[in-house]
Structures are given as structure tokens and as C-alpha cells.
Amino acid sequence: MKSIKYIFVLILIAFLYTGCGKKMTDGTMGAGIVKASKLALRETPSLEGKIIRYYDFGTPVEIDAVSENKEKISGIEDYWYRDKKSGAWLFGGYLLRTDYIKDKTGYFSSEIIMCNVICGGFSCAFQFSPYIIGEYYVLPVYIEDYPDPGSPERGVIIGKCTSKDEKIIFHRAEEMTAYDDAGNIHRDILQREFDTKFFFSKDYKAVYKKHKDEEGEFFTHENSEPIESRASLREKCSDKKNKDEIWVGVNTFIPMSIEEMQNRFPLKLYSDNK
């Protein structure tokens, strides 16, 4: 990635920064996030149940029922949880369990304000557009700027987020899967070296601080240069006489139910997942 100054800006509606909720107690309702490459949904809460379909890695689930008993599968003992949308059951051993607060669940729709910048590779178009479900974020990422044919080129990561003192903190990634250009899954991605592996570094965290301009509240990375007005940046970029390099990623929080989110999975990288 070229050494060009850039700023990631997160814009949130007022209530979001108090979100990134608590983890749910074992055997309770709430939400789940699939951490298997693909997880089977079954007609009944048992390994013998007929498979209805599969959910991909990172897919959120709204849970409306829990099995009475636990089952042990591949050395993992857990309950079965019922997906509200499909009415089918998923084994809890392959779900990350979390809270589900509807008005604090959603995603960041990205806009890039950019001018006078020459750049190539996936990193130039990368948008930090996480989905927020309880205490977790789910984020589509690129793997390499210029991947070789057949090599992993995009992935999905899952990590935790917290809020404190009008800041949102995105912590190091905990889970990941990767895909090549043919859609093949590469679960061994963490055994490789790749450009965005910094998300998994021990000390990684991205901290975004709340600000406000004439358009409303927004967040910027705490180490970014101050931004007084997003509108003025757009105007500056539209001025053909301007020669300054501007590269600002702007994210607006969009509330969204888990059922709506499920329609966007498996996540793509730059389509805004519409």
C-alpha cells in the first residue's frame, strides 16, 4: 500500500457508541455468530436431524429457542440453538454467543472522499465496514494487495468491540476464514503470512473518537488529524484547482436487524453487500 496519508472516519448515530453489548450466558436466548466455515441447520436439535441448509462463517443468528439438553460433538459439548428466521437448529459449539439489542445492531455503510491520489491494489479500495452484533464485529477484509491466482484474496474476520468515554474500540480479531477468487475456503489462512494479518497482532486495536460537524455526529481514528467538516472535504475534492491529496473513509451506521443481515451473507469485499 502506498505511503499516502489517509483517515478512516466512522459516523454513528448517537446511541451506537454505548453498544457493543455483553456476552450471553450459556443456554440462554440472544444472538450467535457462526465461527465454522459452514454450519449445518437441522430440522431437529440433534446430529441425526435432517440438514435444511448451511450458514457461512460470520453469519449472525437470532436465537428464539434452546434445546433442553446438551450434546457432545467432536469433543465439544453444548446446547442446540434455534434460528428464528429458518426455524432450524444449529449446534452451539460452533457459535459465538452474544447479546442482541436491536437498536444497537447494524453495519457501517462506507463512502470514500478521495482526490489527487494514485494507488493500486485491494488496499486502495478497502473500507472499514464492520457489522455490529452484541459485543462482536464482523468485517470483510482483503488478504493481499495483489494475490496470486488461486491464492486467498478476501476474508472475513470476527473480533470484539467495546465502548468507553465516547469512543469505540475494535479489538484484535479472534476468528477468520478466507476465500480465493473461485470462492474456495482457506481455513488455514492464519498459518500463512499476509498483508492484513495485523488484525491478529497481540496489541492491535483501532480506537475511534466521537466528533460533530454540521452534518451530525461522526467518529475518527483517535490518531487522525482533526476534521472540522466532511462537506468541506467533498467540496475541496470537487475543485479542479485543488492539488492536495485527500483520502478519507467515511462510514455511516445503519441500524439493521439480524434477519436483514443474514440476507447479506456470505459477505463480499467491496460491493457494500447490498
C-alpha positions in Angstrom: 0.0 0.0 0.0 1.4 3.4 -0.9 2.5 5.7 1.9 -0.3 8.2 1.5 -1.9 9.9 4.4 -5.5 8.7 4.9 -8.1 8.9 7.6 -10.8 6.4 8.5 -13.9 8.2 9.7 -16.7 6.4 11.4 -20.1 8.1 11.6 -22.6 6.8 14.1 -26.0 7.8 15.3 -25.8 8.9 18.9 -26.9 5.7 20.6 -24.4 3.3 18.9 -21.3 4.2 20.9 -23.0 2.9 24.0 -23.4 -0.5 22.3 -21.1 -3.4 21.7 -23.1 -5.3 24.3 -22.5 -8.1 26.9 -21.9 -11.8 26.3 -24.9 -14.1 26.8 -25.0 -16.8 29.4 -24.7 -20.4 28.2 -28.1 -21.8 27.4 -29.9 -18.5 27.1 -31.5 -16.6 24.2 -29.9 -13.7 22.3 -27.7 -13.9 19.2 -25.0 -16.1 17.8 -22.3 -15.7 15.1 -21.2 -18.7 13.1 -17.5 -19.5 13.6 -17.3 -22.6 11.4 -16.6 -22.4 7.7 -20.1 -23.6 7.1 -22.5 -24.7 9.8 -25.5 -27.0 9.2 -29.0 -26.0 10.1 -31.1 -29.1 11.1 -34.8 -29.8 11.4 -34.3 -31.1 15.0 -31.7 -30.4 17.7 -29.6 -33.4 17.1 -26.8 -34.6 14.9 -29.4 -37.0 13.4 -31.6 -34.1 12.3 -32.1 -33.6 8.6 -29.9 -30.7 7.2 -32.0 -27.9 5.8 -29.2 -25.6 4.7 -25.8 -24.2 5.8 -24.8 -20.8 7.1 -21.4 -19.3 6.2 -18.7 -18.1 8.5 -19.7 -14.9 10.3 -23.4 -15.2 9.7 -25.4 -13.8 12.6 -28.3 -15.7 14.1 -31.2 -14.5 16.2 -32.0 -17.3 18.7 -35.5 -18.0 19.8 -35.2 -21.4 21.4 -32.6 -23.6 23.2 -32.5 -27.4 23.4 -33.3 -29.0 26.8 -30.1 -31.0 26.8 -26.5 -30.6 25.6 -24.9 -32.8 23.0 -21.2 -33.7 22.6 -19.9 -33.4 19.0 -16.2 -33.8 18.1 -15.3 -33.3 21.8 -17.3 -30.1 22.2 -20.4 -30.2 24.5 -23.0 -27.5 24.0 -26.7 -26.8 23.6 -28.5 -26.6 20.2 -30.0 -23.2 19.3 -32.9 -22.4 17.0 -32.5 -19.8 14.3 -35.6 -17.6 14.4 -35.6 -16.9 10.6 -35.5 -20.5 9.4 -36.8 -22.4 12.4 -33.9 -24.8 12.1 -31.3 -25.7 14.8 -27.5 -25.0 15.0 -25.0 -26.6 17.3 -23.8 -24.1 19.9 -20.3 -25.4 19.9 -19.7 -23.5 16.6 -21.5 -20.3 17.6 -20.1 -17.2 19.3 -22.8 -16.3 21.8 -23.6 -12.6 22.5 -26.4 -10.2 23.4 -28.9 -8.9 20.9 -30.1 -5.3 21.3 -32.0 -4.4 18.2 -31.4 -0.7 18.1 -27.6 -1.2 18.6 -27.3 -3.8 15.9 -26.3 -2.8 12.4 -23.5 -2.1 10.0 -21.3 0.8 8.6 -22.1 1.9 5.0 -18.8 3.3 3.6 -18.0 6.4 1.5 -14.5 7.3 0.4 -13.8 11.0 -0.2 -10.7 10.9 -2.3 -8.8 13.1 -4.8 -5.3 13.5 -6.2 -4.3 10.0 -5.0 -2.6 7.5 -7.2 -2.8 4.0 -5.8 -3.3 0.4 -6.8 -4.2 -2.9 -5.2 -7.1 -4.0 -3.0 -5.9 -1.8 -0.1 -6.8 1.4 -2.1 -10.5 0.4 -2.1 -10.6 -1.2 1.4 -13.4 0.2 3.5 -13.7 -0.5 7.3 -17.3 -1.5 7.2 -18.0 -3.8 10.2 -21.3 -5.4 11.2 -22.0 -4.9 14.9 -23.8 -7.8 16.8 -23.6 -7.5 20.6 -20.0 -7.5 21.7 -18.7 -8.6 18.3 -17.9 -7.0 15.0 -17.8 -9.0 11.7 -15.7 -7.4 9.0 -14.9 -8.3 5.3 -11.2 -7.7 4.5 -8.7 -8.1 1.7 -5.9 -10.6 2.2 -3.2 -9.4 -0.2 -2.9 -6.3 -2.4 -2.0 -8.4 -5.4 -2.9 -12.1 -4.7 -1.6 -14.8 -7.0 -4.2 -16.8 -8.9 -5.7 -19.5 -6.7 -4.4 -17.8 -3.5 -6.7 -16.3 -0.8 -7.8 -12.8 -1.9 -10.6 -11.9 0.6 -11.6 -12.9 4.0 -14.0 -12.3 6.9 -12.8 -11.6 10.5 -14.6 -11.6 13.8 -13.4 -9.6 16.8 -14.8 -7.9 19.9 -15.7 -4.2 20.3 -16.3 -2.1 23.4 -17.4 1.4 24.0 -15.9 3.8 26.6 -15.9 7.6 27.1 -17.5 8.4 23.7 -15.1 6.1 22.0 -15.5 2.7 20.2 -12.6 0.3 20.5 -12.3 -2.5 17.9 -10.0 -5.2 19.4 -7.8 -7.8 17.7 -9.5 -10.3 15.5 -10.3 -13.7 17.1 -11.6 -15.7 14.2 -11.1 -15.7 10.4 -11.7 -17.5 7.2 -10.5 -16.7 3.7 -11.6 -17.3 0.1 -9.8 -17.3 -3.3 -11.2 -15.9 -6.5 -13.2 -19.1 -7.1 -14.9 -19.0 -3.8 -12.9 -21.9 -2.3 -12.4 -21.7 1.5 -9.0 -21.4 3.1 -9.3 -22.1 6.8 -5.5 -22.4 7.2 -5.1 -18.7 6.5 -3.6 -17.9 9.9 -0.7 -20.3 9.2 0.3 -18.0 6.4 1.8 -14.5 6.2 -0.5 -11.9 4.5 -1.0 -8.2 4.3 -3.9 -7.8 6.8 -2.6 -10.2 9.4 -2.0 -7.1 11.6 -5.7 -7.5 12.7 -4.5 -10.6 14.7 -1.4 -9.0 16.3 -1.5 -9.1 20.1 -1.5 -5.3 20.6 -3.9 -4.5 17.7 -6.8 -2.2 18.4 -8.5 0.6 16.5 -9.9 3.4 18.6 -12.5 5.8 17.1 -13.4 9.0 18.9 -16.7 10.9 18.5 -16.9 14.3 16.9 -19.6 16.5 15.4 -19.9 18.8 12.4 -22.8 20.4 10.5 -24.0 17.0 9.3 -24.1 15.4 12.7 -22.0 13.1 14.9 -19.2 11.1 13.5 -16.1 9.2 14.7 -12.5 9.4 13.6 -9.5 7.3 14.4 -8.0 8.8 17.6 -4.6 9.3 15.9 -6.1 11.0 12.8 -5.7 14.7 12.1 -8.8 16.7 13.2 -11.7 17.0 10.7 -13.9 20.1 11.1 -16.2 19.4 8.2 -16.9 16.5 5.9 -18.8 18.7 3.5 -15.8 20.9 3.1 -13.6 17.9 2.1 -16.1 16.9 -0.6 -16.2 20.5 -1.9 -12.4 20.6 -1.9 -12.2 17.4 -3.9 -14.7 18.7 -6.4 -12.4 21.8 -7.0 -10.3 21.1 -10.1 -7.7 23.7 -8.8 -7.1 21.7 -5.7 -3.9 19.8 -5.7 -3.9 18.4 -2.1 -4.1 14.7 -1.6 -7.3 13.7 0.2 -8.3 10.2 1.2 -11.0 9.9 3.8 -13.0 6.8 4.5 -16.5 7.8 5.9 -18.7 5.2 7.5 -22.4 5.8 8.4 -24.0 3.5 10.9 -27.2 1.9 9.6 -29.4 0.0 12.1 -30.3 -3.4 10.8 -32.0 -6.5 12.2 -30.2 -9.8 12.3 -32.7 -11.2 9.8 -31.8 -8.5 7.3 -28.1 -9.1 7.9 -28.5 -12.8 7.1 -29.5 -11.9 3.6 -26.1 -10.3 3.0 -24.0 -13.4 3.9 -21.6 -14.7 2.7 -20.0 -11.3 2.9 -18.3 -9.8 -0.2 -15.5 -7.3 -0.1 -16.3 -4.1 -1.9 -20.0 -4.4 -3.1 -21.2 -2.8 0.2 -23.0 -6.2 0.5 -26.3 -4.8 -0.8 
